[in-house]
Amino acid sequence: MSLFEKREQVYGPELVSVGDLDLSVDGGYRNVVTIPLDVKPKRMLTVKVSSDFPVDVVVANEKGAAVGHKEGVRDAVLGPYSTGKLKSMGIFLGLYPGDKAKVNVEAWMERE
């Protein structure tokens, strides 16, 4: 990494719980967690996850299209993905109902 390269933190690192019992949602479990990200145009977004139980991870753009995904991971780095002209993106964490995971999530941007 260059001395002058700046890494701008977008999210975390934060511990997120996936699969908690929540009777207010369909199915009774919060088995999908969404994390909105405010990004800047013309940057490269990288997402790092580390979990105690395998989870599915999707990075999506503001139009809802997946720009990257990995299934059943405990430790993964997704990206870097170009933000293009976007101002928002998101991370989706998911697992099967009844399963539970504690996921450490971190996201950052760097110049293209």
C-alpha contacts under 8 A as a table, 3 or more apart, distances in Angstrom:
res1	aa1	res2	aa2	distance
1	M	5	E	6.84
2	S	5	E	5.15
5	E	110	E	7.50
5	E	111	R	7.77
6	K	110	E	6.23
6	K	111	R	7.48
7	R	108	W	6.50
7	R	109	M	5.85
7	R	110	E	5.07
8	E	108	W	5.45
8	E	109	M	5.14
8	E	110	E	6.35
9	Q	12	G	7.38
9	Q	106	E	7.98
9	Q	107	A	6.25
9	Q	108	W	4.30
9	Q	109	M	6.45
10	V	37	L	6.64
10	V	38	D	6.96
10	V	39	V	7.14
10	V	106	E	7.80
10	V	107	A	5.38
10	V	108	W	4.90
10	V	109	M	6.81
11	Y	14	E	7.54
11	Y	37	L	7.11
11	Y	105	V	7.54
11	Y	106	E	5.47
11	Y	107	A	4.94
11	Y	108	W	6.78
12	G	105	V	6.11
12	G	106	E	4.66
12	G	107	A	6.61
13	P	104	N	6.43
13	P	105	V	5.43
13	P	106	E	4.40
13	P	107	A	7.54
14	E	104	N	5.46
14	E	105	V	5.45
14	E	106	E	6.66
15	L	102	K	6.52
15	L	103	V	5.52
15	L	104	N	4.36
15	L	105	V	6.38
16	V	102	K	5.75
16	V	103	V	5.08
16	V	104	N	6.14
16	V	105	V	7.09
17	S	20	D	6.85
17	S	100	K	7.56
17	S	101	A	5.97
17	S	102	K	4.66
17	S	103	V	6.24
18	V	30	R	6.43
18	V	31	N	5.63
18	V	32	V	6.72
18	V	33	V	6.40
18	V	93	L	7.31
18	V	94	G	7.03
18	V	95	L	7.57
18	V	100	K	5.75
18	V	101	A	5.24
18	V	102	K	6.31
18	V	103	V	7.36
19	G	29	Y	5.66
19	G	30	R	4.91
19	G	31	N	4.17
19	G	32	V	7.26
19	G	94	G	7.96
19	G	95	L	7.04
19	G	96	Y	7.85
19	G	97	P	6.59
19	G	98	G	6.61
19	G	99	D	5.81
19	G	100	K	4.40
19	G	101	A	6.48
20	D	29	Y	5.60
20	D	30	R	5.35
20	D	31	N	7.02
20	D	100	K	6.52
21	L	28	G	5.93
21	L	29	Y	4.54
21	L	30	R	6.36
22	D	25	V	6.08
22	D	28	G	5.11
22	D	29	Y	5.07
22	D	30	R	5.97
23	L	26	D	7.48
23	L	27	G	7.62
23	L	28	G	4.41
23	L	29	Y	6.88
24	S	28	G	6.75
25	V	28	G	5.51
25	V	29	Y	6.74
25	V	30	R	6.91
26	D	29	Y	7.40
27	G	97	P	7.62
29	Y	97	P	6.04
29	Y	98	G	6.99
30	R	33	V	6.95
30	R	97	P	7.83
31	N	93	L	7.98
31	N	94	G	5.51
31	N	95	L	5.53
31	N	96	Y	6.40
31	N	97	P	5.70
31	N	98	G	7.95
31	N	99	D	7.78
31	N	100	K	7.81
32	V	92	F	6.79
32	V	93	L	5.58
32	V	94	G	4.35
32	V	95	L	6.77
33	V	92	F	5.74
33	V	93	L	5.17
33	V	94	G	6.45
34	T	90	G	6.92
34	T	91	I	5.76
34	T	92	F	4.61
34	T	93	L	6.49
35	I	90	G	5.52
35	I	91	I	5.02
35	I	92	F	6.39
36	P	88	S	7.24
36	P	89	M	6.20
36	P	90	G	4.42
36	P	91	I	6.52
37	L	88	S	5.55
37	L	89	M	5.11
37	L	90	G	5.21
37	L	91	I	7.58
38	D	87	K	5.98
38	D	88	S	4.61
38	D	89	M	6.57
39	V	43	R	7.94
39	V	83	T	7.22
39	V	86	L	7.01
39	V	87	K	4.93
39	V	88	S	5.18
39	V	89	M	6.77
39	V	109	M	7.68
40	K	43	R	6.30
40	K	83	T	7.02
40	K	85	K	7.83
40	K	86	L	6.76
40	K	87	K	5.34
40	K	88	S	7.70
41	P	83	T	5.54
41	P	84	G	5.41
41	P	85	K	4.65
41	P	86	L	5.39
41	P	87	K	6.15
42	K	82	S	6.74
42	K	83	T	5.69
42	K	84	G	4.99
42	K	85	K	6.40
42	K	111	R	6.92
42	K	112	E	6.25
43	R	82	S	5.83
43	R	83	T	5.44
43	R	84	G	7.05
43	R	109	M	6.01
43	R	110	E	5.59
43	R	111	R	4.68
43	R	112	E	5.14
44	M	79	G	7.87
44	M	80	P	5.37
44	M	81	Y	5.18
44	M	82	S	4.53
44	M	83	T	5.99
44	M	109	M	5.30
44	M	110	E	5.22
44	M	111	R	6.05
44	M	112	E	5.69
45	L	79	G	6.41
45	L	80	P	5.07
45	L	81	Y	5.04
45	L	82	S	6.27
45	L	83	T	6.65
45	L	107	A	7.08
45	L	108	W	5.79
45	L	109	M	4.53
45	L	110	E	6.78
46	T	77	V	7.06
46	T	78	L	5.84
46	T	79	G	4.68
46	T	80	P	4.54
46	T	81	Y	6.53
46	T	107	A	5.65
46	T	108	W	5.51
46	T	109	M	6.32
47	V	59	V	8.00
47	V	77	V	5.70
47	V	78	L	5.10
47	V	79	G	6.47
47	V	80	P	7.71
47	V	105	V	7.38
47	V	106	E	5.82
47	V	107	A	4.37
47	V	108	W	6.70
48	K	75	D	7.64
48	K	76	A	5.82
48	K	77	V	4.38
48	K	78	L	6.28
48	K	105	V	5.94
48	K	106	E	5.19
48	K	107	A	6.25
49	V	74	R	7.34
49	V	75	D	5.66
49	V	76	A	5.43
49	V	77	V	6.48
49	V	103	V	6.60
49	V	104	N	5.62
49	V	105	V	4.75
49	V	106	E	6.52
50	S	74	R	5.35
50	S	75	D	4.32
50	S	76	A	6.57
50	S	103	V	5.65
50	S	104	N	5.15
50	S	105	V	6.77
51	S	54	P	6.57
51	S	55	V	7.28
51	S	73	V	7.58
51	S	74	R	4.66
51	S	75	D	6.36
51	S	101	A	6.56
51	S	102	K	5.75
51	S	103	V	4.30
51	S	104	N	6.22
52	D	74	R	6.41
52	D	101	A	5.93
52	D	102	K	5.91
52	D	103	V	6.81
53	F	73	V	7.90
53	F	74	R	6.16
53	F	100	K	7.21
53	F	101	A	5.20
53	F	102	K	7.35
54	P	71	E	7.94
54	P	72	G	4.51
54	P	73	V	4.75
54	P	74	R	4.94
54	P	95	L	7.79
54	P	101	A	7.59
55	V	71	E	6.49
55	V	72	G	4.74
55	V	73	V	5.41
55	V	74	R	6.71
55	V	93	L	6.60
55	V	94	G	5.76
55	V	95	L	5.41
55	V	101	A	7.49
56	D	69	H	7.47
56	D	70	K	5.87
56	D	71	E	4.26
56	D	72	G	5.16
56	D	73	V	6.47
56	D	92	F	7.95
56	D	93	L	5.72
56	D	94	G	5.10
56	D	95	L	6.21
57	V	69	H	5.50
57	V	70	K	5.40
57	V	71	E	6.36
57	V	73	V	7.82
57	V	91	I	7.06
57	V	92	F	5.70
57	V	93	L	4.86
57	V	94	G	6.64
58	V	66	A	6.47
58	V	67	V	7.73
58	V	68	G	5.86
58	V	69	H	4.26
58	V	70	K	6.67
58	V	91	I	5.68
58	V	92	F	5.02
58	V	93	L	6.69
59	V	66	A	5.78
59	V	67	V	5.75
59	V	68	G	5.24
59	V	69	H	6.17
59	V	78	L	7.92
59	V	89	M	7.38
59	V	90	G	5.79
59	V	91	I	4.70
59	V	92	F	6.49
60	A	63	K	7.82
60	A	64	G	5.78
60	A	65	A	5.40
60	A	66	A	4.17
60	A	67	V	5.31
60	A	68	G	7.02
60	A	89	M	5.72
60	A	90	G	5.25
60	A	91	I	6.36
60	A	92	F	7.80
61	N	64	G	5.49
61	N	65	A	5.65
61	N	66	A	6.47
61	N	67	V	6.67
61	N	86	L	7.49
61	N	88	S	6.82
61	N	89	M	4.44
61	N	90	G	6.39
62	E	65	A	7.50
62	E	86	L	7.08
62	E	87	K	7.76
62	E	88	S	5.54
62	E	89	M	5.10
62	E	90	G	7.34
66	A	69	H	7.06
67	V	81	Y	7.30
68	G	78	L	6.97
68	G	79	G	7.42
69	H	78	L	7.45
70	K	73	V	6.76
70	K	78	L	7.93
73	V	76	A	6.40
82	S	112	E	7.52
83	T	86	L	5.41
83	T	87	K	7.67
86	L	89	M	7.43
95	L	99	D	6.56
95	L	100	K	7.61
96	Y	99	D	5.72
